[in-house]
Amino acid sequence: MARPLVVGVDGSDPSLLAVDWALDEAARHGLPLRLVHASLWARYEDALPSVSQGRPSEQVLAEHIVASAAERAERRNPDVKVTADIIPEDAADTLVREGDDAFALVTGSRGRGGLKGMLLGSVSLAVAGRAPCPVVVVRGDRAGLAGTHERILLGLGEADASAEALRFAFREAEVRGCVLDVVRAWRRPAYERSGERVRTGAAADVYEERASALLDAQLNAVTAEYPHVRTRPTTLEGSAGKVLADRSAAADLVIVGARRRTGRFGFQLGRVSHAVLHHGQCPVAVVPQRR
């Protein structure tokens, strides 16, 4: 049985956009969709007023949120199998655990309780930094959400953090029938490997060539598996996070890899992933690479 695409729902507008995006993604991949609403209301139910059949008001709200999301999904695409669950636990912990058996996790950019003006909600950031499967944070303008750019953007980092992201990007470009832009950013270092300081105004060719060679080597290991995917490899000088955030304005999805080190707790997001999650102008997928 195919692993489901799991989307976190909380009734907020970003959450509903995430449901729409996740439903379209599930249809593309032929996957079932699982709606999950998680809240700690059960822990405090004794202090909450009852409004219906002795149930706490937060439970009634949770049931309404899930039913509305399921109805929205049914209206959008009745061919996708949709299931739903309400879990009385912490939202981030629940979604991370759901990721153990999910094709991917999908969240909105901010939740119902998020502070206005925040670039990214705490639950979305926690899930992206901890989940064992790919996490997609749905954000961006109407064109990117609708997939009308027909372009996937992959930020290619080091091989030990990008192998899974590379294959995820190729699969995504294949099912969408779109171009895959693969970008590797590079910068002139302050010091050479010998320890000597790089001269001001030193030629950039050698650093760009290194970046290009690394990009080609990683692509060559995968392209034969996806002969129908059109790729556009590019090397650009600059901060990888800024390069990807800027170029995401013309993409339907930007994909970055992330290392997951066993035995470590807390968020495991690098600077590039963190920057793109906060400043990306289209949906952002963080694909973990386990050691």
Buried (B, 14 or more C-beta within 10 A) or exposed (E): EEBBBBBBBBBBEBBBBBBBBBBBBBBBEEBBBBBBBBBBBBEEBEEBEEEEEEBBBBBBBBBEBBEBBBEBBEEBBEEBEBEBEBBBBBBBBBBBBBBEEBBBBBBBBBBBEBEEEBEBBBBBBBBBBBBBBBBBBBBBEEBBBEBEBEBBBBBBBBBEBBBBBBBBBBBBBBEBEBBBBBBBBBEBEEEEEEEEEEEEEEEEEEBBEEBBEBBBEBBEEBBEEBEEBEBEBBBBEEBBBBBBBBBBBBBBBBBBBBBBEEEEEEBBBBEBBBBBBBBBBBBBBBBBBEE
